[in-house]
Amino acid sequence: MGQAFAFPALLPDYIERWSISKTEAGWLVGISFLAYIAMVPILLSLTDRIPVRRVYLFGAGLTAISHLGFVLIADGFWTAFLLRILAGVGWAGTFMPGLKALTDPFEGSVQSRVVSWHAAGIGVSGAASFGIAGIVGNSFGASAAFLVGATTAFGAFLLASVVMHPILAHAPETLIHRRLLDIRPILRNRAAMGWIIAYTAHTWELAALRAWGVTFLVASIAHNGAPAWLPDPTVLFTVAVLVGIAMSITGNEMAQRLGRVRIVTAAMSTAAALSLVAGWSAGASASLATILIVLWNATIYFDSSALTAGTLQAADKELRGTTIGLHSMCGEAGGSLGAIGVGLALDSVSGVAGWGLAFGHIALVTLFGLLILRRLSLHAPAAAPA
């Protein structure tokens, strides 16, 4: 929805324009995740009690305001910091609430496919936002790119107000008397927690690459030069994300046929290996760096839908909103740490070694998440997806 990744796409420009450090840049990316973390459990728990439409409209409205703020008032780190907080809250009101609105009528394999296609739609929007922000920003300036984002977010607000159902189905009596943010039943659901922890590691990795992928490609081109045929880094990363979307759909379909844990194990293991080598390619050639980024991104996406579908199918139906709220909150916590961690590494170690450390640390996180998933899935009830 909107220009979801306009800021990461334009990050090199803002680093130079505002003379901010890599750590500060990481915070400007990461703070939206932290704002998301703070609000998503509240907003998603509310969707078990009030119509999803109300939550979605709130989120879409804040997203439009945050993008418009970059057009009108953003002039440095602190104004951008506040606007990125608004963007994070807006994302909390639209991403998973939108998924819940789509999946509530379905169960089983149909529900899993809905998750996959929702992820594909989000992915197409995200991929387009990199390319559109780059093209519009290069032609008319960064403010124009954010104006496009504000316009599309407002369009999502209008569309949701027309098509989303305004009435909530009757909530179970047990849910009405339960505290809004009571996550204890979810913490006792070992199968769901395994998927949530694995998703947290996955999002750490995905967010780090989304936040810094364009900047990495810019650095690689500056270090090595680039062949004439190589497109602009924002276009390159758009292609990488589009490839990832196709991989996400394929991975989810394979998970249903071959086993969800098996596919996730293959994807996370391969992604960990690629994260170890991708950063070091900045010193080799721009072409190699591009190839590795596309491959790494595709591998990360391969289990994206499968992980979310695993949580949904392991969740207690009456607590689905709260469960995916915790799932999403933990995931975005990983995302914030990933984006900030890369910035810290780049400020600590200069040059190619900095990129090697910045991307390489992610392998440990990914493998830890995979280990926890496999341990908890072995002790999950037979009915839980595996």
C-alpha positions in Angstrom: 0.0 0.0 0.0 1.4 3.4 -1.0 5.1 4.0 -1.4 5.9 1.5 1.4 9.7 1.5 0.8 10.1 5.0 -0.6 12.4 6.0 2.3 14.8 3.1 2.0 14.9 3.6 -1.8 15.9 7.3 -1.3 18.1 6.6 1.8 21.5 7.5 0.0 20.0 10.9 -0.9 18.8 11.7 2.6 22.1 10.5 4.2 24.0 13.0 2.0 21.4 15.9 2.2 21.0 15.8 6.0 24.6 14.7 6.8 23.4 11.9 9.0 25.4 8.9 10.1 24.7 5.3 9.0 23.5 4.6 12.5 21.1 7.5 12.4 19.9 6.3 9.0 19.4 2.8 10.5 17.3 4.4 13.2 15.1 6.2 10.7 14.4 2.9 9.0 14.1 0.9 12.3 11.9 3.3 14.2 8.9 2.6 12.0 9.3 -1.1 13.0 9.4 -0.2 16.6 6.3 2.0 16.3 4.6 -1.0 14.5 5.6 -3.3 17.4 4.1 -1.0 19.9 0.7 -0.7 18.1 0.2 -3.9 16.2 -0.8 -6.1 19.2 -3.4 -3.5 20.2 -4.8 -2.9 16.7 -4.9 -6.6 15.8 -6.5 -7.6 19.1 -9.2 -5.0 18.4 -10.0 -6.8 15.1 -11.3 -9.7 17.2 -13.8 -7.3 18.8 -14.6 -4.5 16.2 -14.8 -4.5 12.4 -11.4 -4.8 10.7 -12.5 -1.9 8.5 -12.2 0.6 11.3 -8.7 -0.4 12.1 -7.6 -0.5 8.4 -9.0 3.0 7.7 -7.1 4.4 10.8 -3.9 2.8 9.5 -4.3 4.0 5.9 -5.1 7.5 7.0 -1.9 7.7 9.1 0.1 6.3 6.2 -1.1 9.1 4.0 -0.3 11.7 6.6 3.2 10.4 7.2 4.0 10.5 3.5 2.6 14.0 3.1 4.7 15.1 6.0 7.9 14.3 4.0 6.6 16.6 1.4 5.7 19.5 3.7 7.8 19.5 6.9 10.7 17.0 6.9 13.9 18.9 7.2 16.3 16.6 9.2 16.6 13.6 11.5 14.1 14.5 14.2 11.2 15.5 11.9 11.8 12.4 9.8 12.0 10.3 13.0 8.5 11.5 14.0 7.0 10.9 10.6 8.6 7.4 10.4 6.8 6.7 13.7 3.5 7.6 12.1 4.4 5.4 9.1 5.0 2.5 11.5 1.6 2.9 13.2 -0.1 3.2 9.8 1.6 -0.1 8.7 0.4 -1.7 11.9 -3.2 -0.7 11.0 -3.1 -2.0 7.5 -0.7 -5.0 6.9 -1.9 -7.7 9.2 -5.5 -6.3 9.7 -5.8 -6.5 5.9 -4.6 -10.1 6.0 -7.1 -11.0 8.7 -9.9 -9.5 6.7 -9.0 -11.7 3.8 -8.3 -15.0 5.6 -11.1 -15.0 8.2 -13.7 -16.6 5.8 -11.3 -19.5 4.9 -9.6 -22.5 6.5 -6.9 -25.1 5.4 -5.2 -24.9 2.0 -7.5 -22.2 0.7 -6.5 -20.0 3.7 -2.8 -20.7 3.0 -3.2 -19.6 -0.6 -4.9 -16.4 0.4 -1.9 -15.7 2.7 0.4 -16.3 -0.3 -1.5 -14.0 -2.6 -1.8 -11.3 0.0 1.9 -11.5 0.5 2.3 -11.3 -3.3 0.2 -8.2 -3.4 2.1 -6.5 -0.6 5.3 -7.6 -2.4 4.3 -6.1 -5.7 3.5 -2.8 -4.0 6.8 -2.9 -2.1 8.8 -3.7 -5.3 7.0 -1.0 -7.2 7.7 1.5 -4.4 11.4 1.1 -4.8 11.3 1.7 -8.6 8.7 4.4 -8.5 10.4 6.3 -5.7 13.7 6.1 -7.6 12.3 7.2 -10.9 10.2 10.0 -9.5 12.9 11.1 -7.0 15.6 11.2 -9.7 13.3 13.2 -12.1 11.4 15.5 -9.8 12.9 15.2 -6.3 12.3 13.2 -3.2 9.3 15.2 -2.2 7.5 14.3 -5.4 8.1 10.6 -4.6 6.5 10.9 -1.2 3.6 12.9 -2.7 2.9 9.8 -4.9 3.0 7.7 -1.8 0.5 9.9 0.0 -1.8 9.8 -2.9 -1.8 6.0 -3.2 -2.3 5.6 0.6 -5.3 7.9 0.4 -6.6 5.8 -2.5 -6.3 2.7 -0.3 -8.3 4.5 2.4 -11.1 5.3 -0.1 -11.2 1.7 -1.5 -11.3 0.1 2.0 -14.2 2.4 3.0 -16.2 1.1 0.1 -15.3 -2.7 0.0 -14.6 -3.7 3.6 -17.5 -5.1 5.7 -18.6 -2.6 8.3 -20.0 -5.1 10.8 -18.2 -7.6 13.0 -19.6 -11.2 13.3 -20.7 -12.0 16.9 -17.6 -12.5 19.1 -17.5 -15.6 21.4 -18.5 -14.9 25.0 -15.2 -16.2 26.3 -13.4 -13.6 24.1 -15.5 -10.7 25.3 -14.5 -11.3 28.9 -10.8 -11.9 28.1 -8.4 -9.1 28.5 -7.5 -7.3 25.3 -3.8 -8.0 25.3 -3.8 -11.4 27.1 -1.1 -13.4 25.1 -0.7 -16.2 27.7 -2.8 -18.7 25.7 -0.6 -18.0 22.6 2.6 -18.4 24.6 1.3 -21.9 25.6 0.7 -22.8 22.0 4.1 -24.4 21.2 3.4 -24.9 17.5 2.4 -21.2 17.0 5.4 -19.9 19.0 7.8 -22.0 16.8 6.5 -20.3 13.7 6.5 -16.8 15.4 10.1 -17.1 16.4 11.2 -18.3 13.0 9.3 -15.4 11.4 11.1 -13.0 13.7 14.5 -14.2 12.4 13.1 -14.1 8.9 12.0 -10.5 9.2 15.3 -9.5 10.8 16.9 -10.7 7.6 14.3 -9.4 5.2 14.1 -5.9 6.8 17.9 -5.5 6.8 18.1 -6.2 3.1 15.1 -4.0 2.3 16.5 -1.1 4.3 20.1 -1.3 3.0 19.9 -3.1 -0.3 19.8 0.0 -2.5 22.5 1.7 -0.4 24.7 -1.5 -0.7 24.3 -1.5 -4.5 25.2 2.2 -4.7 28.3 1.5 -2.6 29.3 -1.4 -4.8 28.9 0.6 -8.0 30.9 3.5 -6.5 33.7 1.1 -5.4 33.9 -1.0 -8.6 32.2 1.0 -11.3 29.4 -0.6 -13.3 28.9 -1.9 -16.8 26.7 0.3 -19.1 23.9 -2.2 -19.1 23.4 -2.2 -15.4 20.2 -0.3 -14.4 19.8 2.2 -11.5 20.1 0.5 -8.0 16.4 1.3 -7.3 15.4 -0.5 -10.5 17.7 -3.4 -9.6 16.1 -3.8 -6.2 12.6 -3.6 -7.7 13.6 -6.5 -9.9 15.0 -8.4 -6.9 11.7 -7.9 -4.9 9.6 -9.0 -7.9 11.6 -12.2 -8.2 11.1 -12.6 -4.5 7.3 -12.4 -4.8 7.2 -15.2 -7.3 9.4 -17.3 -5.0 7.1 -16.6 -2.1 4.1 -18.0 -3.9 6.1 -21.0 -5.2 7.5 -21.7 -1.7 4.0 -21.7 -0.1 2.7 -24.1 -2.7 5.7 -26.4 -2.3 5.2 -26.3 1.5 1.7 -27.6 1.2 2.9 -30.5 -0.9 6.3 -31.4 0.7 5.9 -30.2 4.2 6.1 -26.7 5.7 9.0 -27.3 8.0 11.0 -29.1 5.3 10.7 -26.1 2.9 11.4 -23.5 5.6 14.5 -25.4 6.6 15.8 -25.4 3.1 15.1 -21.7 2.5 16.5 -20.5 5.8 19.7 -22.6 5.5 20.3 -21.3 2.0 19.6 -17.7 3.0 22.0 -17.9 5.9 24.8 -19.1 3.5 24.1 -16.3 1.1 24.1 -13.6 3.8 27.6 -14.7 4.7 29.0 -14.0 1.2 26.7 -11.2 -0.1 28.4 -8.3 1.8 31.9 -9.2 0.7 30.8 -9.1 -3.0 30.8 -5.2 -2.7 34.6 -5.4 -3.2 34.4 -7.8 -6.2 32.2 -6.3 -8.9 28.8 -4.6 -9.2 27.5 -7.4 -11.3 28.4 -10.1 -8.8 26.9 -8.0 -6.0 23.7 -7.6 -7.9 23.4 -11.3 -8.7 24.0 -12.3 -5.0 21.5 -9.7 -3.8 18.8 -11.0 -6.1 19.5 -14.6 -5.1 19.6 -13.8 -1.4 16.4 -11.8 -1.6 14.6 -14.6 -3.6 15.7 -17.1 -0.9 14.5 -14.9 1.9 11.1 -14.6 0.2 10.8 -18.3 -0.5 9.5 -19.1 3.0 7.8 -15.8 3.7 4.2 -16.9 3.1 4.9 -20.4 4.5 5.9 -18.9 7.8 2.8 -16.7 8.2 0.5 -19.5 7.0 2.2 -21.8 9.6 1.3 -19.3 12.4 -2.3 -18.9 11.2 -3.0 -22.6 10.9 -1.5 -23.3 14.4 -3.5 -20.5 16.0 -6.7 -21.0 18.0 -9.4 -19.7 15.7 -11.0 -17.4 18.4 -7.6 -15.9 19.0 -6.4 -15.5 15.4 -6.2 -11.7 15.5 -4.2 -11.7 18.7 -2.0 -14.5 17.5 -1.0 -12.9 14.2 -0.7 -9.7 16.2 2.1 -11.3 18.3 3.5 -12.9 15.2 3.7 -9.6 13.4 4.9 -7.7 16.5 7.8 -10.1 17.0 8.6 -10.1 13.3 8.8 -6.3 13.2 11.0 -6.3 16.3 13.4 -8.5 14.4 13.0 -6.1 11.4 14.0 -3.0 13.5 17.0 -4.8 14.9 18.1 -5.9 11.5 17.9 -2.4 10.0 19.6 -0.8 13.0 22.2 -3.6 13.3 23.4 -3.1 9.7 23.8 0.7 10.3 25.8 0.0 13.5 28.1 -2.4 11.7 28.8 0.0 8.9 29.7 2.8 11.3 32.0 0.4 13.3 33.9 -1.1 10.3 34.5 0.8 7.1 34.6 -0.4 3.5 33.9 -3.8 2.2 34.6 -5.5 5.6 31.8 -3.4 7.1 29.3 -4.8 4.5 30.6 -8.3 5.2 30.0 -7.9 8.9 26.7 -6.0 8.4 25.1 -8.8 6.3 27.1 -11.7 7.7 25.8 -11.4 11.3 22.3 -12.2 9.9 23.3 -15.8 9.3 23.5 -16.5 13.1 20.0 -15.0 13.6 18.5 -17.0 10.8 19.9 -20.3 11.9 18.8 -19.6 15.5 15.2 -19.0 14.4 15.3 -22.2 12.3 16.7 -24.2 15.3 13.8 -23.0 17.5 11.2 -23.8 14.9 12.5 -27.3 14.4 12.6 -28.0 18.2 9.1 -26.7 18.9 7.6 -28.4 15.8 8.8 -31.8 16.9 6.7 -31.4 20.1 3.7 -29.8 18.4 0.4 -31.6 18.4 -0.3 -33.8 15.4 -2.9 -31.3 14.1 -0.4 -28.6 13.9 1.2 -27.9 10.5 4.6 -29.3 10.1 
